[in-house]
Each structure stands twice: as C-alpha cells, then as structure tokens.
Amino acid sequence: MRKLILLSFISVLFSCNSSAQKNDTEKGTKYPVTKTDSTWKKELSKKEYYVLREAGTERPFSSKLNKEYSTGIYVCSACEIPLFKSENKFDSGTGWPSFDREIKGNVAFGSDSKLGYSRNEEHCANCGGHLGHVFNDGPKTTGKRHCINGVALKFIPSKDE
C-alpha cells in the first residue's frame, strides 16, 4: 500500500510540470526583441535575469519603486518599452508596485500554474520578459491589480518634475 501511495505521489508530482504550463517563450512565441540567453545574462543584473527571464519573484517590499510616487512612466528593465503610467499606480499594500491598468499593446498576458492554481501572468509584449501577475481585486477604476516585480521596471520621471 505504501508503494502504491508513493508511486501515485510521484506521478502527480511529475504531471504538474506538463508542457501546457510552459510560458510563451518556451512555446515558441516570437517577440520583436529577441536575444540569446547568454546575451540576456550579460545585459541584465542577476535579479533582473531571475525575474524577467526565469519568471521569478522578488521579495515583497524590496523594490524602491514600490513607494515611487513621482510623475512619469514605468518601462521594461530589459527593453525599455513603456508599460505603465504613474497616474495608474496605487499602493495595494502587497509590497510590489501595483497599477490599475497597463499601456495597451505593450503588456501581454498568459497563464501561470506554478503554484498549483492558475494565475494571469503578465509579460512584456516587446521582449517577453516576465513582469508579474494581474488579479481581479484592484480599485474600482478597473477592478484590476497589476502586481509587478519592481526589478522588471525602470522608472523614467517626467521632464516637468
């Protein structure tokens, strides 16, 4: 009986990593900015590479952008395409920069089941870099909370500031 339970557990464990759960880059989606893995490693910091290219997550409250309230634009750390506007940023209390909407066309969406349940993943539509996830518990303006890893973003302040 123990062997049967162990065998069942191992089967479930390996089945959780099916090809249906691979991200768009692994599925062969082509992005306007495409680089080799070694080039990304040279151009990005270790933290940026971990989040953007390996779909990692930074520790909550570790990004200085979490409390950035200046007027400006948030761009992708890897390719610098504009992703979010400061006017759409809000403090969600989660420890990650949060926005109620993205800049249309510059953020792409997919499904992520790494935690055992499906979440809506966000990635840069220009280079495919993992940004974070979007949830349906945001402010009344859109009902969306785009919960983004700060290391995946660069903030560019407005020239007026």
C-alpha positions as CSV (number, residue, x, y, z in Angstrom):
1,M,0.0,0.0,0.0
2,R,2.9,2.4,0.8
3,K,4.5,1.7,-2.6
4,L,1.2,2.5,-4.3
5,I,0.8,5.8,-2.4
6,L,4.4,6.7,-3.1
7,L,4.0,5.9,-6.8
8,S,0.8,7.9,-7.0
9,F,2.5,10.9,-5.3
10,I,5.5,10.7,-7.7
11,S,3.1,10.5,-10.7
12,V,1.2,13.6,-9.6
13,L,4.5,15.5,-8.9
14,F,5.8,14.9,-12.4
15,S,2.4,15.6,-14.1
16,C,2.3,19.1,-12.6
17,N,5.1,20.1,-15.0
18,S,3.3,19.4,-18.2
19,S,4.0,21.2,-21.4
20,A,0.7,23.0,-21.2
21,Q,2.2,25.1,-18.3
22,K,5.2,26.3,-20.1
23,N,5.4,30.1,-20.7
24,D,5.0,31.7,-24.1
25,T,8.8,31.9,-24.7
26,E,9.1,28.1,-24.2
27,K,6.2,27.6,-26.5
28,G,8.0,29.5,-29.3
29,T,6.2,32.9,-29.2
30,K,8.4,35.4,-31.2
31,Y,8.9,38.9,-29.8
32,P,10.2,42.0,-31.6
33,V,13.3,42.0,-29.2
34,T,14.9,38.5,-29.2
35,K,18.3,37.8,-27.7
36,T,20.2,34.7,-26.7
37,D,20.2,33.5,-23.2
38,S,23.9,34.4,-22.8
39,T,23.2,38.0,-24.1
40,W,20.4,38.5,-21.6
41,K,22.7,37.3,-18.8
42,K,25.3,39.8,-19.8
43,E,22.9,42.7,-20.1
44,L,20.7,42.1,-17.0
45,S,21.6,42.0,-13.3
46,K,21.2,38.6,-11.6
47,K,17.9,39.8,-10.0
48,E,16.6,41.2,-13.3
49,Y,17.5,37.9,-15.1
50,Y,15.9,35.8,-12.4
51,V,12.6,37.7,-12.7
52,L,12.4,38.7,-16.4
53,R,13.9,35.5,-18.0
54,E,13.2,32.8,-15.4
55,A,9.8,34.2,-14.2
56,G,11.0,34.6,-10.7
57,T,9.5,36.8,-8.0
58,E,11.4,39.4,-5.9
59,R,10.8,39.7,-2.2
60,P,7.9,41.9,-1.3
61,F,8.8,45.4,-0.1
62,S,12.3,45.1,-1.6
63,S,11.8,47.5,-4.5
64,K,12.3,51.2,-4.2
65,L,9.7,51.6,-6.9
66,N,7.0,50.3,-4.5
67,K,7.0,53.7,-2.9
68,E,7.8,55.8,-6.0
69,Y,5.0,58.4,-6.4
70,S,6.6,60.9,-8.9
71,T,5.0,61.6,-12.2
72,G,6.5,59.6,-15.0
73,I,6.5,56.3,-16.9
74,Y,7.5,52.7,-16.0
75,V,9.4,50.9,-18.7
76,C,10.6,47.3,-19.1
77,S,14.1,46.9,-17.5
78,A,15.2,44.7,-20.4
79,C,14.0,46.6,-23.5
80,E,12.7,50.0,-22.1
81,I,9.3,49.8,-23.8
82,P,6.7,51.9,-21.8
83,L,4.5,49.5,-19.7
84,F,2.7,51.6,-17.1
85,K,1.9,55.2,-16.3
86,S,2.4,56.7,-12.8
87,E,-1.1,58.1,-12.9
88,N,-2.4,54.4,-12.8
89,K,-0.2,53.4,-9.9
90,F,-1.6,52.8,-6.4
91,D,-0.5,51.3,-3.1
92,S,-2.0,47.9,-2.9
93,G,-0.2,47.0,0.4
94,T,1.2,43.9,-1.2
95,G,4.8,45.0,-1.3
96,W,5.1,45.2,-5.1
97,P,4.4,48.1,-7.4
98,S,0.7,47.9,-8.4
99,F,-1.2,49.5,-11.3
100,D,-4.9,49.5,-12.2
101,R,-4.1,49.3,-16.0
102,E,-1.3,48.7,-18.4
103,I,-0.3,50.6,-21.5
104,K,-2.4,48.8,-24.1
105,G,-0.4,46.7,-26.6
106,N,2.8,46.8,-24.6
107,V,1.9,44.1,-22.0
108,A,1.0,40.6,-23.0
109,F,-0.9,38.0,-20.9
110,G,-0.6,34.3,-20.3
111,S,-1.4,31.6,-17.8
112,D,0.8,30.5,-14.9
113,S,0.1,27.4,-12.9
114,K,3.4,27.2,-11.0
115,L,1.8,27.4,-7.6
116,G,-0.8,24.7,-8.3
117,Y,-3.5,27.0,-9.4
118,S,-3.9,29.2,-12.5
119,R,-2.9,32.9,-12.4
120,N,-2.9,35.5,-15.1
121,E,0.8,36.2,-15.9
122,E,1.9,39.5,-17.4
123,H,5.0,39.8,-19.6
124,C,6.5,42.5,-21.8
125,A,5.0,42.2,-25.3
126,N,8.2,43.5,-26.8
127,C,10.8,41.2,-25.3
128,G,8.8,38.5,-23.4
129,G,10.2,39.4,-20.0
130,H,8.1,38.2,-17.0
131,L,6.6,41.2,-15.2
132,G,4.2,39.8,-12.6
133,H,0.5,38.9,-12.4
134,V,-2.8,40.6,-12.7
135,F,-5.6,40.0,-10.2
136,N,-9.3,41.0,-10.1
137,D,-9.1,42.7,-6.7
138,G,-8.0,46.1,-7.8
139,P,-9.6,49.6,-7.3
140,K,-13.0,50.5,-8.6
141,T,-11.5,52.3,-11.6
142,T,-10.8,49.0,-13.4
143,G,-11.1,46.2,-10.8
144,K,-7.6,45.1,-11.8
145,R,-4.4,44.9,-9.8
146,H,-1.3,44.5,-11.9
147,C,1.1,43.3,-9.3
148,I,4.6,43.9,-10.9
149,N,8.1,43.0,-9.8
150,G,9.9,46.3,-9.3
151,V,13.2,44.8,-10.7
152,A,11.3,44.2,-14.0
153,L,10.7,48.0,-14.3
154,K,12.7,51.2,-14.7
155,F,11.1,54.5,-13.7
156,I,11.6,57.5,-16.0
157,P,10.4,60.7,-14.3
158,S,8.5,63.3,-16.4
159,K,10.6,66.2,-17.6
160,D,8.3,68.5,-15.7
161,E,9.5,67.2,-12.4
